[in-house]
Every structure is written in C-alpha cells, then in structure tokens.
Amino acid sequence: LLELTKLEGSYGMKVEVFDLGALCKEVAEKLSFIAKSKNITIIYNAESLNIEGNRDNILRAVYNILENAIKYSP
C-alpha cells in the first residue's frame, strides 16, 4: 500500500516497453533459492508479452507477491 500511495503522487514516472514474461521469469529465478529452502517448486510457464509501464515498479510488485506467497505458504 505504501508503494501505491507513492505512485499516486508521482508524476513523470519512467514508462517503457518491456517483456512481462521475462520479468516474471527473472523474479522466479531470484526467489528460487528461498523457495527451495522451504521445499517449494516454482513452475514458470509464460509466453513473451510486451507491455508499457514502469518496469521497476512492476518488478517490485511481482517480487513482493511471489516472495509473500513463498514465505507464508505451509
């Protein structure tokens, strides 16, 4: 929620075209060591999808969601 509040007040945000599928794969690879330590397997199966947006903010959001899913899964 803090990130969303910051975004609502920010203007001139850096917007670019990037591959969302590649971003998700990057996040999955970064978090795979945490998942393995909890005996969790991350299955990545996505196609390339170009979108326009702020890559850094979307990366943080996807990272946060996956990290929380790993941390709080039994």
All heavy atoms as a GROMACS GRO file, in nm:
protein
  582
    1LEU      N    1   0.082  -0.120   0.000
    1LEU     CA    2   0.000   0.000   0.000
    1LEU      C    3   0.086   0.126   0.000
    1LEU      O    4   0.047   0.226  -0.060
    1LEU     CB    5  -0.094  -0.001   0.121
    1LEU     CG    6  -0.207  -0.104   0.116
    1LEU    CD1    7  -0.286  -0.104   0.246
    1LEU    CD2    8  -0.296  -0.083  -0.001
    2LEU      N    9   0.200   0.118   0.068
    2LEU     CA   10   0.289   0.233   0.067
    2LEU      C   11   0.336   0.266  -0.074
    2LEU      O   12   0.341   0.383  -0.112
    2LEU     CB   13   0.411   0.208   0.155
    2LEU     CG   14   0.390   0.225   0.304
    2LEU    CD1   15   0.514   0.176   0.381
    2LEU    CD2   16   0.363   0.369   0.337
    3GLU      N   17   0.368   0.163  -0.150
    3GLU     CA   18   0.413   0.185  -0.288
    3GLU      C   19   0.303   0.248  -0.372
    3GLU      O   20   0.328   0.338  -0.451
    3GLU     CB   21   0.460   0.054  -0.352
    3GLU     CG   22   0.588  -0.001  -0.297
    3GLU     CD   23   0.707   0.091  -0.320
    3GLU    OE1   24   0.716   0.153  -0.428
    3GLU    OE2   25   0.790   0.102  -0.229
    4LEU      N   26   0.179   0.202  -0.354
    4LEU     CA   27   0.068   0.259  -0.431
    4LEU      C   28   0.047   0.406  -0.395
    4LEU      O   29   0.021   0.488  -0.481
    4LEU     CB   30  -0.061   0.180  -0.404
    4LEU     CG   31  -0.067   0.042  -0.468
    4LEU    CD1   32  -0.194  -0.030  -0.423
    4LEU    CD2   33  -0.062   0.051  -0.618
    5THR      N   34   0.058   0.439  -0.268
    5THR     CA   35   0.043   0.577  -0.223
    5THR      C   36   0.151   0.666  -0.286
    5THR      O   37   0.122   0.775  -0.333
    5THR     CB   38   0.051   0.586  -0.069
    5THR    OG1   39  -0.048   0.502  -0.014
    5THR    CG2   40   0.030   0.728  -0.022
    6LYS      N   41   0.273   0.615  -0.290
    6LYS     CA   42   0.382   0.690  -0.352
    6LYS      C   43   0.356   0.711  -0.501
    6LYS      O   44   0.379   0.818  -0.555
    6LYS     CB   45   0.514   0.616  -0.335
    6LYS     CG   46   0.569   0.617  -0.196
    6LYS     CD   47   0.698   0.537  -0.192
    6LYS     CE   48   0.742   0.506  -0.051
    6LYS     NZ   49   0.859   0.418  -0.048
    7LEU      N   50   0.305   0.605  -0.567
    7LEU     CA   51   0.279   0.613  -0.711
    7LEU      C   52   0.171   0.713  -0.744
    7LEU      O   53   0.178   0.783  -0.845
    7LEU     CB   54   0.241   0.476  -0.766
    7LEU     CG   55   0.352   0.374  -0.776
    7LEU    CD1   56   0.294   0.240  -0.820
    7LEU    CD2   57   0.458   0.419  -0.872
    8GLU      N   58   0.068   0.720  -0.661
    8GLU     CA   59  -0.042   0.811  -0.688
    8GLU      C   60   0.004   0.956  -0.689
    8GLU      O   61  -0.050   1.038  -0.761
    8GLU     CB   62  -0.153   0.792  -0.585
    8GLU     CG   63  -0.230   0.663  -0.605
    8GLU     CD   64  -0.333   0.638  -0.496
    8GLU    OE1   65  -0.339   0.716  -0.400
    8GLU    OE2   66  -0.406   0.540  -0.509
    9GLY      N   67   0.105   0.987  -0.612
    9GLY     CA   68   0.155   1.124  -0.605
    9GLY      C   69   0.271   1.152  -0.698
    9GLY      O   70   0.321   1.263  -0.702
   10SER      N   71   0.317   1.053  -0.774
   10SER     CA   72   0.435   1.074  -0.859
   10SER      C   73   0.394   1.108  -1.002
   10SER      O   74   0.305   1.047  -1.059
   10SER     CB   75   0.524   0.951  -0.856
   10SER     OG   76   0.460   0.842  -0.914
   11TYR      N   77   0.463   1.206  -1.056
   11TYR     CA   78   0.440   1.245  -1.195
   11TYR      C   79   0.572   1.230  -1.270
   11TYR      O   80   0.679   1.235  -1.211
   11TYR     CB   81   0.390   1.389  -1.203
   11TYR     CG   82   0.256   1.405  -1.135
   11TYR    CD1   83   0.248   1.449  -1.004
   11TYR    CD2   84   0.140   1.372  -1.202
   11TYR    CE1   85   0.124   1.462  -0.940
   11TYR    CE2   86   0.017   1.384  -1.139
   11TYR     CZ   87   0.010   1.430  -1.009
   11TYR     OH   88  -0.111   1.441  -0.948
   12GLY      N   89   0.566   1.214  -1.398
   12GLY     CA   90   0.686   1.197  -1.477
   12GLY      C   91   0.750   1.060  -1.454
   12GLY      O   92   0.870   1.046  -1.466
   13MET      N   93   0.668   0.962  -1.423
   13MET     CA   94   0.717   0.827  -1.399
   13MET      C   95   0.778   0.772  -1.529
   13MET      O   96   0.725   0.794  -1.637
   13MET     CB   97   0.601   0.738  -1.354
   13MET     CG   98   0.641   0.601  -1.312
   13MET     SD   99   0.507   0.495  -1.251
   13MET     CE  100   0.359   0.583  -1.280
   14LYS      N  101   0.888   0.700  -1.516
   14LYS     CA  102   0.955   0.640  -1.632
   14LYS      C  103   0.869   0.527  -1.687
   14LYS      O  104   0.843   0.429  -1.619
   14LYS     CB  105   1.091   0.587  -1.589
   14LYS     CG  106   1.170   0.524  -1.700
   14LYS     CD  107   1.301   0.470  -1.648
   14LYS     CE  108   1.367   0.382  -1.752
   14LYS     NZ  109   1.482   0.312  -1.697
   15VAL      N  110   0.826   0.541  -1.810
   15VAL     CA  111   0.744   0.440  -1.876
   15VAL      C  112   0.823   0.386  -1.994
   15VAL      O  113   0.884   0.462  -2.069
   15VAL     CB  114   0.609   0.500  -1.924
   15VAL    CG1  115   0.530   0.400  -2.004
   15VAL    CG2  116   0.529   0.552  -1.806
   16GLU      N  117   0.823   0.254  -2.007
   16GLU     CA  118   0.895   0.190  -2.115
   16GLU      C  119   0.821   0.063  -2.158
   16GLU      O  120   0.736   0.012  -2.085
   16GLU     CB  121   1.037   0.155  -2.071
   16GLU     CG  122   1.042   0.062  -1.951
   16GLU     CD  123   1.181   0.042  -1.896
   16GLU    OE1  124   1.269  -0.002  -1.972
   16GLU    OE2  125   1.201   0.070  -1.776
   17VAL      N  126   0.855   0.013  -2.274
   17VAL     CA  127   0.801  -0.114  -2.321
   17VAL      C  128   0.899  -0.223  -2.278
   17VAL      O  129   1.020  -0.210  -2.298
   17VAL     CB  130   0.785  -0.114  -2.475
   17VAL    CG1  131   0.738  -0.251  -2.524
   17VAL    CG2  132   0.686  -0.006  -2.517
   18PHE      N  133   0.845  -0.329  -2.216
   18PHE     CA  134   0.929  -0.440  -2.172
   18PHE      C  135   0.849  -0.568  -2.175
   18PHE      O  136   0.728  -0.568  -2.185
   18PHE     CB  137   0.987  -0.414  -2.032
   18PHE     CG  138   0.883  -0.403  -1.924
   18PHE    CD1  139   0.847  -0.514  -1.849
   18PHE    CD2  140   0.820  -0.283  -1.898
   18PHE    CE1  141   0.750  -0.505  -1.750
   18PHE    CE2  142   0.725  -0.272  -1.799
   18PHE     CZ  143   0.689  -0.383  -1.725
   19ASP      N  144   0.920  -0.679  -2.164
   19ASP     CA  145   0.860  -0.812  -2.170
   19ASP      C  146   0.820  -0.857  -2.030
   19ASP      O  147   0.907  -0.885  -1.946
   19ASP     CB  148   0.961  -0.910  -2.231
   19ASP     CG  149   0.906  -1.050  -2.251
   19ASP    OD1  150   0.797  -1.081  -2.197
   19ASP    OD2  151   0.971  -1.128  -2.321
   20LEU      N  152   0.692  -0.863  -2.004
   20LEU     CA  153   0.641  -0.902  -1.872
   20LEU      C  154   0.675  -1.047  -1.842
   20LEU      O  155   0.707  -1.081  -1.727
   20LEU     CB  156   0.490  -0.880  -1.864
   20LEU     CG  157   0.424  -0.914  -1.731
   20LEU    CD1  158   0.480  -0.829  -1.618
   20LEU    CD2  159   0.273  -0.897  -1.741
   21GLY      N  160   0.673  -1.132  -1.942
   21GLY     CA  161   0.708  -1.273  -1.922
   21GLY      C  162   0.852  -1.288  -1.874
   21GLY      O  163   0.881  -1.364  -1.782
   22ALA      N  164   0.943  -1.213  -1.935
   22ALA     CA  165   1.084  -1.217  -1.895
   22ALA      C  166   1.102  -1.161  -1.755
   22ALA      O  167   1.183  -1.213  -1.677
   22ALA     CB  168   1.169  -1.139  -1.995
   23LEU      N  169   1.027  -1.058  -1.720
   23LEU     CA  170   1.033  -1.001  -1.586
   23LEU      C  171   0.989  -1.104  -1.482
   23LEU      O  172   1.055  -1.122  -1.379
   23LEU     CB  173   0.946  -0.876  -1.577
   23LEU     CG  174   0.945  -0.804  -1.443
   23LEU    CD1  175   0.946  -0.654  -1.463
   23LEU    CD2  176   0.826  -0.844  -1.360
   24CYS      N  177   0.881  -1.175  -1.510
   24CYS     CA  178   0.832  -1.278  -1.417
   24CYS      C  179   0.933  -1.390  -1.402
   24CYS      O  180   0.954  -1.442  -1.292
   24CYS     CB  181   0.697  -1.331  -1.464
   24CYS     SG  182   0.565  -1.211  -1.449
   25LYS      N  183   0.997  -1.429  -1.513
   25LYS     CA  184   1.099  -1.534  -1.508
   25LYS      C  185   1.217  -1.488  -1.423
   25LYS      O  186   1.270  -1.563  -1.342
   25LYS     CB  187   1.146  -1.569  -1.648
   25LYS     CG  188   1.248  -1.679  -1.652
   25LYS     CD  189   1.287  -1.715  -1.793
   25LYS     CE  190   1.389  -1.828  -1.791
   25LYS     NZ  191   1.431  -1.865  -1.925
   26GLU      N  192   1.256  -1.363  -1.438
   26GLU     CA  193   1.366  -1.305  -1.360
   26GLU      C  194   1.335  -1.311  -1.210
   26GLU      O  195   1.418  -1.350  -1.129
   26GLU     CB  196   1.389  -1.160  -1.404
   26GLU     CG  197   1.493  -1.085  -1.327
   26GLU     CD  198   1.502  -0.939  -1.370
   26GLU    OE1  199   1.463  -0.904  -1.484
   26GLU    OE2  200   1.548  -0.858  -1.286
   27VAL      N  201   1.213  -1.273  -1.174
   27VAL     CA  202   1.172  -1.276  -1.033
   27VAL      C  203   1.171  -1.420  -0.981
   27VAL      O  204   1.220  -1.447  -0.871
   27VAL     CB  205   1.034  -1.209  -1.014
   27VAL    CG1  206   0.981  -1.231  -0.873
   27VAL    CG2  207   1.043  -1.060  -1.045
   28ALA      N  208   1.117  -1.511  -1.059
   28ALA     CA  209   1.113  -1.652  -1.017
   28ALA      C  210   1.253  -1.707  -0.995
   28ALA      O  211   1.278  -1.779  -0.897
   28ALA     CB  212   1.039  -1.735  -1.122
   29GLU      N  213   1.346  -1.670  -1.081
   29GLU     CA  214   1.484  -1.717  -1.065
   29GLU      C  215   1.549  -1.657  -0.940
   29GLU      O  216   1.621  -1.725  -0.868
   29GLU     CB  217   1.566  -1.684  -1.190
   29GLU     CG  218   1.528  -1.770  -1.309
   29GLU     CD  219   1.593  -1.727  -1.439
   29GLU    OE1  220   1.657  -1.618  -1.443
   29GLU    OE2  221   1.578  -1.799  -1.539
   30LYS      N  222   1.522  -1.529  -0.914
   30LYS     CA  223   1.579  -1.463  -0.796
   30LYS      C  224   1.528  -1.525  -0.666
   30LYS      O  225   1.600  -1.531  -0.567
   30LYS     CB  226   1.546  -1.314  -0.796
   30LYS     CG  227   1.625  -1.232  -0.894
   30LYS     CD  228   1.590  -1.086  -0.884
   30LYS     CE  229   1.669  -1.003  -0.983
   30LYS     NZ  230   1.637  -0.860  -0.975
   31LEU      N  231   1.403  -1.569  -0.666
   31LEU     CA  232   1.343  -1.622  -0.544
   31LEU      C  233   1.350  -1.775  -0.534
   31LEU      O  234   1.304  -1.831  -0.434
   31LEU     CB  235   1.198  -1.575  -0.532
   31LEU     CG  236   1.183  -1.426  -0.505
   31LEU    CD1  237   1.037  -1.384  -0.516
   31LEU    CD2  238   1.238  -1.390  -0.368
   32SER      N  239   1.407  -1.839  -0.632
   32SER     CA  240   1.409  -1.986  -0.631
   32SER      C  241   1.485  -2.042  -0.512
   32SER      O  242   1.448  -2.146  -0.457
   32SER     CB  243   1.466  -2.040  -0.761
   32SER     OG  244   1.601  -2.002  -0.775
   33PHE      N  245   1.590  -1.975  -0.466
   33PHE     CA  246   1.667  -2.026  -0.352
   33PHE      C  247   1.585  -2.024  -0.224
   33PHE      O  248   1.596  -2.114  -0.141
   33PHE     CB  249   1.798  -1.948  -0.333
   33PHE     CG  250   1.779  -1.807  -0.285
   33PHE    CD1  251   1.789  -1.778  -0.150
   33PHE    CD2  252   1.753  -1.704  -0.375
   33PHE    CE1  253   1.771  -1.647  -0.105
   33PHE    CE2  254   1.735  -1.574  -0.330
   33PHE     CZ  255   1.744  -1.546  -0.195
   34ILE      N  256   1.501  -1.923  -0.206
   34ILE     CA  257   1.413  -1.918  -0.088
   34ILE      C  258   1.309  -2.028  -0.097
   34ILE      O  259   1.280  -2.096   0.001
   34ILE     CB  260   1.345  -1.780  -0.074
   34ILE    CG1  261   1.448  -1.669  -0.051
   34ILE    CG2  262   1.243  -1.780   0.040
   34ILE    CD1  263   1.388  -1.529  -0.055
   35ALA      N  264   1.254  -2.046  -0.217
   35ALA     CA  265   1.152  -2.149  -0.238
   35ALA      C  266   1.210  -2.287  -0.211
   35ALA      O  267   1.146  -2.369  -0.142
   35ALA     CB  268   1.097  -2.140  -0.380
   36LYS      N  269   1.330  -2.314  -0.260
   36LYS     CA  270   1.392  -2.445  -0.240
   36LYS      C  271   1.414  -2.473  -0.092
   36LYS      O  272   1.398  -2.585  -0.046
   36LYS     CB  273   1.524  -2.454  -0.316
   36LYS     CG  274   1.506  -2.472  -0.464
   36LYS     CD  275   1.640  -2.479  -0.535
   36LYS     CE  276   1.619  -2.482  -0.685
   36LYS     NZ  277   1.745  -2.478  -0.759
   37SER      N  278   1.449  -2.369  -0.016
   37SER     CA  279   1.474  -2.388   0.127
   37SER      C  280   1.346  -2.426   0.202
   37SER      O  281   1.351  -2.483   0.310
   37SER     CB  282   1.536  -2.263   0.189
   37SER     OG  283   1.440  -2.158   0.199
   38LYS      N  284   1.230  -2.394   0.143
   38LYS     CA  285   1.101  -2.430   0.202
   38LYS      C  286   1.037  -2.549   0.130
   38LYS      O  287   0.920  -2.577   0.150
   38LYS     CB  288   1.006  -2.310   0.200
   38LYS     CG  289   1.049  -2.200   0.297
   38LYS     CD  290   0.940  -2.100   0.316
   38LYS     CE  291   0.827  -2.165   0.392
   38LYS     NZ  292   0.716  -2.076   0.421
   39ASN      N  293   1.116  -2.615   0.045
   39ASN     CA  294   1.069  -2.729  -0.033
   39ASN      C  295   0.949  -2.692  -0.123
   39ASN      O  296   0.853  -2.768  -0.136
   39ASN     CB  297   1.034  -2.847   0.059
   39ASN     CG  298   1.038  -2.979  -0.015
   39ASN    OD1  299   1.107  -2.992  -0.116
   39ASN    ND2  300   0.962  -3.076   0.033
   40ILE      N  301   0.957  -2.575  -0.182
   40ILE     CA  302   0.854  -2.525  -0.274
   40ILE      C  303   0.917  -2.517  -0.413
   40ILE      O  304   1.029  -2.470  -0.429
   40ILE     CB  305   0.804  -2.386  -0.231
   40ILE    CG1  306   0.732  -2.394  -0.098
   40ILE    CG2  307   0.713  -2.325  -0.338
   40ILE    CD1  308   0.695  -2.258  -0.038
   41THR      N  309   0.844  -2.564  -0.512
   41THR     CA  310   0.890  -2.557  -0.650
   41THR      C  311   0.813  -2.447  -0.722
   41THR      O  312   0.690  -2.445  -0.720
   41THR     CB  313   0.866  -2.691  -0.722
   41THR    OG1  314   0.934  -2.793  -0.650
   41THR    CG2  315   0.916  -2.686  -0.865
   42ILE      N  316   0.887  -2.357  -0.784
   42ILE     CA  317   0.824  -2.253  -0.866
   42ILE      C  318   0.818  -2.305  -1.009
   42ILE      O  319   0.922  -2.339  -1.067
   42ILE     CB  320   0.904  -2.122  -0.861
   42ILE    CG1  321   0.910  -2.067  -0.719
   42ILE    CG2  322   0.842  -2.019  -0.956
   42ILE    CD1  323   1.000  -1.946  -0.702
   43ILE      N  324   0.699  -2.313  -1.063
   43ILE     CA  325   0.682  -2.358  -1.201
   43ILE      C  326   0.652  -2.234  -1.285
   43ILE      O  327   0.550  -2.167  -1.265
   43ILE     CB  328   0.569  -2.461  -1.212
   43ILE    CG1  329   0.603  -2.584  -1.129
   43ILE    CG2  330   0.545  -2.498  -1.358
   43ILE    CD1  331   0.490  -2.682  -1.116
   44TYR      N  332   0.741  -2.205  -1.376
   44TYR     CA  333   0.726  -2.089  -1.462
   44TYR      C  334   0.686  -2.135  -1.601
   44TYR      O  335   0.757  -2.214  -1.664
   44TYR     CB  336   0.858  -2.010  -1.468
   44TYR     CG  337   0.854  -1.900  -1.569
   44TYR    CD1  338   0.795  -1.779  -1.538
   44TYR    CD2  339   0.908  -1.918  -1.695
   44TYR    CE1  340   0.790  -1.678  -1.631
   44TYR    CE2  341   0.903  -1.817  -1.789
   44TYR     CZ  342   0.844  -1.697  -1.757
   44TYR     OH  343   0.838  -1.598  -1.849
   45ASN      N  344   0.573  -2.087  -1.648
   45ASN     CA  345   0.524  -2.125  -1.780
   45ASN      C  346   0.448  -2.006  -1.839
   45ASN      O  347   0.328  -1.997  -1.825
   45ASN     CB  348   0.433  -2.248  -1.769
   45ASN     CG  349   0.392  -2.300  -1.905
   45ASN    OD1  350   0.447  -2.259  -2.006
   45ASN    ND2  351   0.295  -2.388  -1.907
   46ALA      N  352   0.521  -1.916  -1.900
   46ALA     CA  353   0.458  -1.797  -1.957
   46ALA      C  354   0.519  -1.764  -2.092
   46ALA      O  355   0.634  -1.796  -2.118
   46ALA     CB  356   0.473  -1.679  -1.862
   47GLU      N  357   0.441  -1.699  -2.172
   47GLU     CA  358   0.488  -1.655  -2.302
   47GLU      C  359   0.537  -1.511  -2.292
   47GLU      O  360   0.511  -1.441  -2.196
   47GLU     CB  361   0.374  -1.663  -2.403
   47GLU     CG  362   0.326  -1.804  -2.428
   47GLU     CD  363   0.215  -1.808  -2.532
   47GLU    OE1  364   0.197  -1.710  -2.606
   47GLU    OE2  365   0.147  -1.911  -2.538
   48SER      N  366   0.605  -1.471  -2.394
   48SER     CA  367   0.651  -1.333  -2.403
   48SER      C  368   0.530  -1.240  -2.420
   48SER      O  369   0.438  -1.271  -2.497
   48SER     CB  370   0.745  -1.318  -2.524
   48SER     OG  371   0.790  -1.186  -2.534
   49LEU      N  372   0.528  -1.133  -2.345
   49LEU     CA  373   0.419  -1.036  -2.355
   49LEU      C  374   0.476  -0.897  -2.332
   49LEU      O  375   0.520  -0.864  -2.222
   49LEU     CB  376   0.311  -1.066  -2.250
   49LEU     CG  377   0.197  -0.964  -2.240
   49LEU    CD1  378   0.116  -0.962  -2.369
   49LEU    CD2  379   0.110  -0.995  -2.120
   50ASN      N  380   0.481  -0.816  -2.436
   50ASN     CA  381   0.531  -0.680  -2.424
   50ASN      C  382   0.422  -0.589  -2.370
   50ASN      O  383   0.310  -0.590  -2.421
   50ASN     CB  384   0.582  -0.628  -2.557
   50ASN     CG  385   0.712  -0.693  -2.598
   50ASN    OD1  386   0.793  -0.729  -2.514
   50ASN    ND2  387   0.732  -0.710  -2.727
   51ILE      N  388   0.457  -0.514  -2.266
   51ILE     CA  389   0.364  -0.417  -2.210
   51ILE      C  390   0.437  -0.284  -2.194
   51ILE      O  391   0.560  -0.277  -2.201
   51ILE     CB  392   0.307  -0.462  -2.074
   51ILE    CG1  393   0.417  -0.471  -1.968
   51ILE    CG2  394   0.232  -0.593  -2.087
   51ILE    CD1  395   0.364  -0.486  -1.827
   52GLU      N  396   0.361  -0.179  -2.171
   52GLU     CA  397   0.418  -0.048  -2.148
   52GLU      C  398   0.387  -0.007  -2.004
   52GLU      O  399   0.272  -0.012  -1.960
   52GLU     CB  400   0.357   0.054  -2.245
   52GLU     CG  401   0.419   0.190  -2.237
   52GLU     CD  402   0.365   0.285  -2.343
   52GLU    OE1  403   0.287   0.242  -2.429
   52GLU    OE2  404   0.401   0.404  -2.336
   53GLY      N  405   0.491   0.028  -1.931
   53GLY     CA  406   0.472   0.068  -1.792
   53GLY      C  407   0.605   0.096  -1.726
   53GLY      O  408   0.710   0.100  -1.792
   54ASN      N  409   0.603   0.114  -1.596
   54ASN     CA  410   0.725   0.135  -1.520
   54ASN      C  411   0.779   0.000  -1.476
   54ASN      O  412   0.724  -0.064  -1.386
   54ASN     CB  413   0.698   0.226  -1.400
   54ASN     CG  414   0.826   0.258  -1.326
   54ASN    OD1  415   0.879   0.174  -1.256
   54ASN    ND2  416   0.873   0.380  -1.341
   55ARG      N  417   0.884  -0.046  -1.541
   55ARG     CA  418   0.938  -0.180  -1.518
   55ARG      C  419   0.979  -0.200  -1.372
   55ARG      O  420   0.952  -0.304  -1.314
   55ARG     CB  421   1.056  -0.205  -1.610
   55ARG     CG  422   1.107  -0.349  -1.602
   55ARG     CD  423   1.230  -0.371  -1.689
   55ARG     NE  424   1.265  -0.510  -1.696
   55ARG     CZ  425   1.327  -0.578  -1.601
   55ARG    NH1  426   1.360  -0.518  -1.488
   55ARG    NH2  427   1.355  -0.707  -1.616
   56ASP      N  428   1.044  -0.102  -1.313
   56ASP     CA  429   1.092  -0.117  -1.176
   56ASP      C  430   0.978  -0.136  -1.077
   56ASP      O  431   0.985  -0.220  -0.988
   56ASP     CB  432   1.177   0.003  -1.135
   56ASP     CG  433   1.306   0.014  -1.213
   56ASP    OD1  434   1.354  -0.090  -1.263
   56ASP    OD2  435   1.360   0.125  -1.224
   57ASN      N  436   0.872  -0.060  -1.094
   57ASN     CA  437   0.758  -0.072  -1.003
   57ASN      C  438   0.686  -0.206  -1.021
   57ASN      O  439   0.644  -0.268  -0.923
   57ASN     CB  440   0.660   0.043  -1.023
   57ASN     CG  441   0.714   0.174  -0.971
   57ASN    OD1  442   0.806   0.177  -0.889
   57ASN    ND2  443   0.659   0.284  -1.018
   58ILE      N  444   0.672  -0.250  -1.144
   58ILE     CA  445   0.606  -0.378  -1.169
   58ILE      C  446   0.693  -0.492  -1.117
   58ILE      O  447   0.642  -0.587  -1.057
   58ILE     CB  448   0.569  -0.394  -1.317
   58ILE    CG1  449   0.461  -0.290  -1.352
   58ILE    CG2  450   0.521  -0.535  -1.348
   58ILE    CD1  451   0.424  -0.281  -1.497
   59LEU      N  452   0.824  -0.481  -1.135
   59LEU     CA  453   0.914  -0.583  -1.082
   59LEU      C  454   0.899  -0.592  -0.930
   59LEU      O  455   0.888  -0.701  -0.874
   59LEU     CB  456   1.060  -0.550  -1.118
   59LEU     CG  457   1.158  -0.657  -1.072
   59LEU    CD1  458   1.248  -0.699  -1.187
   59LEU    CD2  459   1.242  -0.608  -0.956
   60ARG      N  460   0.896  -0.478  -0.862
   60ARG     CA  461   0.879  -0.479  -0.715
   60ARG      C  462   0.748  -0.543  -0.675
   60ARG      O  463   0.741  -0.618  -0.577
   60ARG     CB  464   0.888  -0.337  -0.659
   60ARG     CG  465   1.029  -0.292  -0.634
   60ARG     CD  466   1.035  -0.171  -0.543
   60ARG     NE  467   0.960  -0.056  -0.588
   60ARG     CZ  468   1.008   0.037  -0.670
   60ARG    NH1  469   1.132   0.029  -0.713
   60ARG    NH2  470   0.934   0.139  -0.706
   61ALA      N  471   0.642  -0.514  -0.748
   61ALA     CA  472   0.511  -0.570  -0.714
   61ALA      C  473   0.509  -0.722  -0.732
   61ALA      O  474   0.464  -0.795  -0.645
   61ALA     CB  475   0.403  -0.505  -0.800
   62VAL      N  476   0.560  -0.771  -0.846
   62VAL     CA  477   0.563  -0.915  -0.872
   62VAL      C  478   0.654  -0.984  -0.771
   62VAL      O  479   0.619  -1.090  -0.717
   62VAL     CB  480   0.608  -0.944  -1.018
   62VAL    CG1  481   0.631  -1.092  -1.041
   62VAL    CG2  482   0.507  -0.888  -1.117
   63TYR      N  483   0.769  -0.925  -0.743
   63TYR     CA  484   0.862  -0.981  -0.645
   63TYR      C  485   0.795  -0.993  -0.508
   63TYR      O  486   0.802  -1.096  -0.442
   63TYR     CB  487   0.987  -0.891  -0.636
   63TYR     CG  488   1.098  -0.949  -0.553
   63TYR    CD1  489   1.203  -1.016  -0.613
   63TYR    CD2  490   1.100  -0.936  -0.414
   63TYR    CE1  491   1.307  -1.070  -0.538
   63TYR    CE2  492   1.202  -0.990  -0.338
   63TYR     CZ  493   1.306  -1.055  -0.400
   63TYR     OH  494   1.407  -1.109  -0.325
   64ASN      N  495   0.727  -0.887  -0.467
   64ASN     CA  496   0.660  -0.886  -0.337
   64ASN      C  497   0.552  -0.994  -0.329
   64ASN      O  498   0.542  -1.066  -0.229
   64ASN     CB  499   0.600  -0.747  -0.313
   64ASN     CG  500   0.550  -0.728  -0.172
   64ASN    OD1  501   0.499  -0.821  -0.111
   64ASN    ND2  502   0.564  -0.609  -0.121
   65ILE      N  503   0.473  -1.007  -0.433
   65ILE     CA  504   0.365  -1.108  -0.434
   65ILE      C  505   0.423  -1.249  -0.426
   65ILE      O  506   0.379  -1.330  -0.345
   65ILE     CB  507   0.278  -1.092  -0.560
   65ILE    CG1  508   0.197  -0.963  -0.551
   65ILE    CG2  509   0.185  -1.213  -0.578
   65ILE    CD1  510   0.132  -0.921  -0.681
   66LEU      N  511   0.524  -1.278  -0.507
   66LEU     CA  512   0.583  -1.412  -0.507
   66LEU      C  513   0.658  -1.439  -0.377
   66LEU      O  514   0.646  -1.548  -0.319
   66LEU     CB  515   0.675  -1.431  -0.627
   66LEU     CG  516   0.732  -1.571  -0.645
   66LEU    CD1  517   0.621  -1.676  -0.655
   66LEU    CD2  518   0.819  -1.575  -0.771
   67GLU      N  519   0.730  -1.341  -0.328
   67GLU     CA  520   0.802  -1.358  -0.202
   67GLU      C  521   0.706  -1.388  -0.087
   67GLU      O  522   0.729  -1.477  -0.005
   67GLU     CB  523   0.885  -1.236  -0.170
   67GLU     CG  524   0.967  -1.248  -0.044
   67GLU     CD  525   1.046  -1.124  -0.012
   67GLU    OE1  526   0.993  -1.011  -0.029
   67GLU    OE2  527   1.161  -1.138   0.030
   68ASN      N  528   0.596  -1.315  -0.079
   68ASN     CA  529   0.496  -1.340   0.026
   68ASN      C  530   0.430  -1.476   0.010
   68ASN      O  531   0.404  -1.544   0.110
   68ASN     CB  532   0.390  -1.230   0.027
   68ASN     CG  533   0.442  -1.102   0.089
   68ASN    OD1  534   0.538  -1.102   0.164
   68ASN    ND2  535   0.379  -0.991   0.055
   69ALA      N  536   0.405  -1.516  -0.113
   69ALA     CA  537   0.346  -1.648  -0.136
   69ALA      C  538   0.440  -1.757  -0.085
   69ALA      O  539   0.396  -1.856  -0.024
   69ALA     CB  540   0.317  -1.668  -0.285
   70ILE      N  541   0.569  -1.740  -0.108
   70ILE     CA  542   0.667  -1.839  -0.062
   70ILE      C  543   0.677  -1.836   0.091
   70ILE      O  544   0.672  -1.940   0.157
   70ILE     CB  545   0.805  -1.813  -0.125
   70ILE    CG1  546   0.800  -1.839  -0.274
   70ILE    CG2  547   0.913  -1.899  -0.058
   70ILE    CD1  548   0.920  -1.787  -0.352
   71LYS      N  549   0.690  -1.718   0.147
   71LYS     CA  550   0.707  -1.704   0.293
   71LYS      C  551   0.590  -1.759   0.372
   71LYS      O  552   0.608  -1.820   0.476
   71LYS     CB  553   0.726  -1.557   0.331
   71LYS     CG  554   0.862  -1.502   0.303
   71LYS     CD  555   0.868  -1.358   0.352
   71LYS     CE  556   1.003  -1.296   0.328
   71LYS     NZ  557   1.006  -1.155   0.373
   72TYR      N  558   0.470  -1.734   0.323
   72TYR     CA  559   0.351  -1.766   0.402
   72TYR      C  560   0.278  -1.891   0.358
   72TYR      O  561   0.168  -1.918   0.403
   72TYR     CB  562   0.258  -1.645   0.405
   72TYR     CG  563   0.327  -1.523   0.465
   72TYR    CD1  564   0.362  -1.415   0.387
   72TYR    CD2  565   0.362  -1.523   0.600
   72TYR    CE1  566   0.428  -1.305   0.442
   72TYR    CE2  567   0.427  -1.414   0.656
   72TYR     CZ  568   0.460  -1.307   0.576
   72TYR     OH  569   0.527  -1.200   0.632
   73SER      N  570   0.342  -1.970   0.271
   73SER     CA  571   0.284  -2.099   0.232
   73SER      C  572   0.336  -2.206   0.327
   73SER      O  573   0.453  -2.205   0.364
   73SER     CB  574   0.324  -2.136   0.089
   73SER     OG  575   0.262  -2.051  -0.002
   74PRO      N  576   0.249  -2.296   0.366
   74PRO     CA  577   0.294  -2.404   0.457
   74PRO      C  578   0.389  -2.500   0.384
   74PRO      O  579   0.392  -2.511   0.266
   74PRO     CB  580   0.166  -2.475   0.498
   74PRO     CG  581   0.061  -2.431   0.401
   74PRO     CD  582   0.108  -2.306   0.336
   0.00000   0.00000   0.00000
